[in-house]
Amino acid sequence: MSARELRISRGDVALAALTGVIGVVGVGTELADRAAALPPVWAYALTVAGAVLLLFRRQAAMPVALGNGVFCVAYHLLGYPGLAVATPLVVAAYTVVVYAQRRRSLVATSVLVAAVIALPLIPPHPDPVNFGAVSGVLIAMGATLAAAEAARSRRIAGIEQLRRVEQETQAETDRRLVVERLAIATELHDVLAHTITVIGVQAAAGLDALDRAPEEARSALHTIRASTRDAMAELRSTVRVLRDGPQSGTVTPQPRLAELPQVIDSATAAGLRITLDTDGDQRTLPAPVELAAYRIVQEALTNVIRHARAESATVRVEYQPDALLVEVADDGSGIVADRAVNSGHGMIGMRERARAVGGTFEATPVTAPGRGFVVRARLPLGGTP
């Protein structure tokens, strides 16, 4: 049993203490009515021991119930009168039924309780038969076990409902992930179609100009080589995100980094002040990298508008020799925090876009309290390895 399983809550401590007090008071009352052969200290000790066992009732419900049953038998064999010593057994029996894995535990507990109730009527120290007292105890115990069974049913129903909710949530997350990856694959398909068309046009132009204009043919070949390099990177990216099955849809132009001002204008219209910082040698990048950067900035600004309660944001695009660094930081409350990073569909989409081109992605609250949230992606320019 692990340390976590052995952890005892304050509620269990309070319940054990209250049960012990009630049991001790009951035993004292019974001993005051009838004398016992042995000193009362052992009667109190058995009652307190049963209450102490209740501290472990959640971790070992049946052993705790059986232990209390043994204490009750010992109490009777030592000649002490009454049933107050069984007070902890009532709580133990309730716990067994509530946390039982099988209904046979209900039967076993009922038999145990019935046997303990019958103890005062059997040798070696039988009490005078009092059907009223016995009937009252049986009715009380029956009501306790019925309440325990109802609580058990509610607990199992709650666990089952939670399991269904978790399954549905996971299924929805998986479905959205598939949809997002298929959308990425569709975008890459569109770019590939455009690239192959360019290669075809340039190849035809180069072939026509080969004899009459060698420089034009050379330029066409350079274009073909660059387009082929981009196409290979796109194909490698596509392999990472494609799913089996046909895809449908129309071919649409794909956004590039040059269109980022349009995204910023849209976010500004929503009331957000945005600063665009561009560093490094600006140049044409592989289409998948530009597309991923564009979509990451777009989704990050959407999250800022929806969740961050920010007044301003900074979009930073840094052209490094071998990679493109994209960063979106806001001055909001940082509400789009670790939980959103792990489970938010927008965050999943941005992470998948970065991974599709062999890049890295991170999204974390700013270190200083109340200073907002930052999304950062590093996208290598050579495509996926």
Disulfide bonds with the S-S distance in Angstrom:
none
